[in-house]
Amino acid sequence: MTYRTQMEAAKLGIITPEMEIVAKKEFIEPEALRALVAAGEVCIPCNIRHKSLSPEGIGKQMRTKINVNLGISGDCKDYGMEMEKVDMAIRCGAEAIMDLSNYGKTNTFREQLVAKSPAMIGTVPMYDAIGYLEKDLLEITADDLLKVVRAHAEEGVDFMTIHAGINRRAVEAFMRDKRKMNIVSRGGSLLFAWMMMTGNENPFYEHYDEVLDILQEFDVTISLGDALRPGCIDDATDAGQIAELIELGALTERAWAKNVQVMVEGPGHMAMNEIEANMRLQKRICHNAPFYVLGPLVTDIAPGYDHITSAIGGAIAAASGADFLCYVTPAEHLRLPDVNDVKEGIMASKIAAHAADIAKGVPHAREADNAMAAARHALDWEEMFKLCIDPDKARAYYESVPPAERHTCSMCGKMCAVRTTNMILNGEKVDFCTEK
């Protein structure tokens, strides 16, 4: 029995090799995973041409995954630096990398990325359209955009952000309900400008079935873009965001009808008290499709520290039902991130994802934490370093101010609470004045 996509296989009762791999990673029975993929509650983005991929599941009962954004821009055309970021992302265990290149002929970089990366690869075809086609925005046609989608699919991209939800109905709601920040999605702003200048419907919405046919051919997962996501906390949960979300719910069902796997993208900037309700609303309106969030950033006044504002929001979002976190770096809103920024963003997102997995009761999520507690109890520093989310940084901090007593740290020294308690429980006397 043949199948074209993971979802089609799941609906036919077939457990694919990719499902077997994901089931083992997630400590779930393959048949249970197959049922979740068939229902659209889990997706396994895996283009048939991405041969180096280590498949991952995104969605219900899965560990929270993280994505790293990178790519070439007109102001930073250093391909070597971008590949360094790729290497950093892979070393740090990011499950996905999005190539957001928007300058020049990006296919060479993307082909190298797909060839070497075990992580899922995502793109936003709208970003690439102007550089790839060498046309001004007003000259781009629906056929042009479909050509870019096909090119990315042929190159082996596993998921694509398609901003199909910003149609005329969603734009009307956006225009009625005035915002402080208007549209902050790059792809969304380009499509909005194109629609307003031409007077035509969003080509990704108007030709949605043709987009799905291309994605189905290569088993590319559609990531339904949130063009009207809030760009500041004051714009969160407004008419434009909700109007587009309603459209995304309908587009989700249309994709599933063609056996195309789906993720739905979400906010954005949002106050902490609104996050849980937004996660539940998305799951309800989009039929429990996997939810992919940028942040949310919980305050607007922390440039230089937005990896922290994002991690706070991401932890709450994932604990409340989000499945996939897009990292944010300290350079967000300021400049293109360098390699160090990328690492800081990855670590912040991994912490948020892991904290959420503990809260959600994901199988075995607590094991590393329990092992760390045991190592700390034993004052076993080498074991602690092995268990750290970033062993190199932890070791460097410890060794930067070496303690006189090797089994303690320089903060407490011999007055270490763990050491003191262990000595008493072992029947030893604690006498700091006479200890050598």
N, C-alpha and C positions, 0 to 999 in steps of 0.2 A: 504494500500500500504506500503510495507516494504522498508527499505533502510539500507545501511551499513555505509555510511559516510555522513557528513554534505553536502559535495559537491553533492553526488548522490541525496540526498533529494532535494537540491536546484534545480538541473536539472529536477527533477520530478515535480517541482512546490510545494513542501511541505515546509511549514514554521515549523521548529522544535522548541521544547521548548527552546533549546539553542539560536536559532535565536531570539526568543521573548525576552529573557533576554538581549542579546546584543543590540537589537534594542532599548530597553528602556534605557539602559545605555548611548547609543550614540545619543539619540534624533533623530532617523531615523525611517521611516516607515518599518515595518517588510518585506513587499513585496519588497521594494527597497534594503534592506539588502540581501534578498534571491537572488535577481538578481546578486548582487555583488559576493556572494559566488559561485553561478553557473558559473560565468565568471572567477573565480579564483582570482579576485581582492581583495577579503577579505577571510581570513581563520579564522576558529573558532577551535583552537586546543582543542580537548576534547575526550580523550580516553574513551571508553565505560565503563572502569573499574575504572575511577577516580571519585568516588562518592562524594568527598568533594569539587569538583571544582566549582568555580563561573566563568562561561564562559566569555571569552573576545574575541572581534573581533580585528584582525590585518589587516590593509590595507587601502584602499581608503575610505575617509570620516570618518575614525575612529580616536579617540584620539591616539596620539603616546604612545606606551606602552614601559615599561622598563623591563629588565631581570637582575637577580642577579645570578652570578656564585658562587658556593661553592663546597665543596666535600672533601673527604679523600685522603690524599697523603701519600707516604712512609715516608716523613719527618715530617708529622703532622697527627697523628692517633687519635686525640681527637674527638670522635664522639659527646661528649657533647657540645664542642665548635661549631661544625658545626650545631648542632640543635639550639643553641643560635642564630646563623646567620640566620637560617630559621625563627625563631620567630621575629627577627629584620626586616627581609625582609617583612614578613606579616604585622607587625605593621606599617611599613612605606609605605605600599600600593603598593609594587612591584607586577606587574601583572604576572610575570613568575620567576621561579627559575630553574636554570640548575644545575643538580648534575653531576659534572665533576670528580667524584671519580675515582681513578686509582690504588687503592691499596686494596688487599685482596678481601674478599667476600662482595661486596658492596650492595647486594640485600636487606639485613636487613635494612640498613639505608634508602634505596630508598623506600622500602615498608612503613616504618614509615612516610617518607616524603609525599608520595602520600596519605596516610590515613588522614593526618592532614591538608594538604595545600589546601586553596581555590585558590591559584595561580596555573597557568599552570606549569607543570613539564617537563623539557627537559633533554636529555642526549646525549652523544656522544658514541655510542657503541664501536667505535674503541679504545677509552681510556680504556674501561673496559675489553677489550678482553684478554689482557695478564694476568691480575690478575684473571679474571673469569675463564679462560681456563687453567691457570697454564702451559702455553706453551711459549717457546721462539718465537720471531717474525717470524723467518724463518719456524717454524713448523706449523704456523697457516694456515688453509685452508679456502676456501670460505664457506664450510659448517659450519666451526667453527664460522665465522662471522655472518652467517645467524642465528645460534643458539643464539648468544648474542642479535641480533635484536629482535628475538622472545621473549626471556626472558624479555627484557625491556618492550616490548609491553604488555606482560601478566601481568607485575607488575603495569601497569596503566599509563605509561609515555605518555604525550600528544603530544610531538614533539621530533624528533630525528634529530641530525645533522649527515647527511650521506655524506661523502666526495666522491661522485661518479663522480665528474667532472674532477678529476685529472687522466685522462686516458693517453694513450700513446701520443695522439696528443698534449694534453696540456703540457705534460712533455717535448716533443721535443721543443716546443716554449720556455719553461722555460730554457732548457739547452742551446739554441741558444743565448738568450738574458741575458747575465751575470748580476747578481744582487749583491748588497752589502751585503744583509742579507739572501739570498737564501730563504729557506722555514721556516717560523716561526710558522705555524700551527702545533700543536702537532699531531693531527690526520693525517694531510697531510704529515708530515715528516715520520710517521710510514708507511703509505701506499707507499710513494715514496721509502723508504728503502726496503720494501717488494717487490715492483715491480723490483727494480734494482737488488736485490739479487736473485730473482727467474726467472727473465726474462718474467714474466707473466703480463697480463693485470690486472688493478685494479679490484679486485673481486666485489666491490660494483657496478662498471660499467658493468662488464661482466654479473653479475647476478642481474641486476637492476630490472627486472620484478619480480623476486622472492622476492626481498626486498619489492617492492610495494604490492605484494600479502599479505605479513604479515601486513604491515601498514594499508592496506584496511580493513583487518579482524577486527582490533581494533579501527579503525578511528584515527590512529596516523598521524599527519601532518609531512611531510618530510621537514626538513630545509636543503636545499642543501648547503653543506659546501664549503667555499672558501679556499681550501687548499693552493692556491697560492696567498693569499692576501699579500699585501706589508707589510713588517715588519719594514720599515723605509720610510721616505717621498721620498727618492731618488728612491725607487723601485716602486712607485705608477704609475698606468696606463701603465704598461709595457706589453710586449708581453705575458708573462706567465699569468698575471692576466686577460687580455682580452681573451686569448685563452680558459682559463677555463670558463669564463663567457659565451662564445658562447656555450660551451658544456652544461652549466647549463640551458641555454634557451631551448635547445632541450630536456633535461631531465625534465624540467617543463611540457612541452606538453605531454610527455609520462606518467607522473604521473597523470595529469588531465584526460587523456584518460581512466585511471583506477579509476577515481573518488577519487584520493588521493589528499588531500589538500597540498599546497606548500607554503613555504617561501624560499627566496633566500638570502644567506648570502653575506656580502660585507666587504670592507676594514674597518679597518686596520689602517695604517699610511698614511697620505696624506696631502699635503699642502692645505691651505684653498682655493686657487684659482682653485683647481682641483675638489673640492667636488661636486659642482652643476652639472658639466658635467658628472661626474661618476654616480650620481643618475639618471640622465636622460637616460644615456646609458644603465644602468641596466634595467630600466623600459621598454625601447625599446626592448632590446634583450631578456628579460625574460617575455615579453607579459603582463606587468603590474602586475606581481605577487608581493605580499607583500615583502618588502625589509628589511632585518635585518642587522644592522651594528654594528661593534665593534668600537666605537669612531665615526668617525676616529680621531686619535691623530694627531694634527696639527703641532707638533714639537717633536723632539726626545731627547731634552736635559732637560727634567723636571721630572726625577725620584723623587718620593715623592709628586709630584703635578700632576700626570697624570690623576687624576679625573677631573682636570681643563682643561687640554689639550684635554681630551676626550669630556668634556661637550661643549667646543667651537665647535669642529668638529661635535658633535652630533646635536647641535642646527641648524647648517648650513645644515647638511645632512637631518634632518627631515623636515626643512622648504623647502627643495628642492625635497622632495618626499619619503624619507625613512620613514618606518612605525613602526620600532621596534628598540630600542636602547639597546645594551648590556652595562651594567654599567662597569666602570673602577674605581678601588680604588686607594688611594694614594700608596698602596703597589705594584702596577703593576710594573713588571720588577725587583722587589726587593725581595719579599717573599710572603708567603701565607698570605692573609689579616686576621686581627683579627676582632672582632665584631665592634669596632669603625671605622675601615677602611671600613667595609661593609656599615655602616650608611653614612659615608662621600660620598662613591661612589653612593649610592642610591639617596641621596639628590642632588648631582651634576647632575645626569642623569634626575631626575624628573624636575629640573629647566630647563634643555635643552629641554626636551620633552614639557613642558608647554609653554616655549617661542616659540617653533616651532608651537605648536597648535594655538597660537595667530596669528602668521604670516600666517598660512594656513587658518585662518578663520573657525576653527572647531567650531561648534555650542556651545555656552555658555562658550567658553574658557576664555573670558574676564571677566566673571561675578565675580569671586573671586577677580580679580585685581580692578574692580570698587568698590566692597564692601570694599576692603582695603583702597582705596582712601577716601571713605566716613568716615571710622573709623579714619583715620589719620586727616581728616579735623575736626572731632569732638573731636580729642585728646582722643579717647576712647581706652585706652590701652588694656583692657580686650578683646574687640572685635578684636583688631589688633592681639593679641596672638592667638585667635581662628582661624583666617584666615591664619596664617603663615603656610608655608610648613613644618616647624619644630617648633611648638609652644614652646616646652621645651627649646630649645636653645635660642630662642628670649627672653623668659621670664628671663632666667638665665643671659643673657647679660644685660638686662635692670636693673635687680635688683642687679647686681654686684657692681654698683656705683650709689646708690640711689640719685635722684635729690632732691634738696631742695623744688622745686615746683613739686608736684606729677603729674601734668598734662603736664609736659615737660619731656625731658630726660637730662642727664648730659652733653651732647655735647653743647647745646645752653642755657639751663636753661631758665630764663625769657626772653632771647632774641630769643626764638623760633619764627621762621618766621610765622608759622601757628598761634600761639597764638597771635602775634602782629597784624596780618592781621584780624583775627577774632574779636579782640577787637575794632579795628578801624571801621570795617563794622557793629559792634553792637552799634556804637555811643559812645564807651568808650574812655577815654583818656589813652595814654601810657606814663608813667613817671617813668622810672626805678629807679631814685634816691629816690623817695618818696614811692614807692611801698613796702608793707610789705609782 
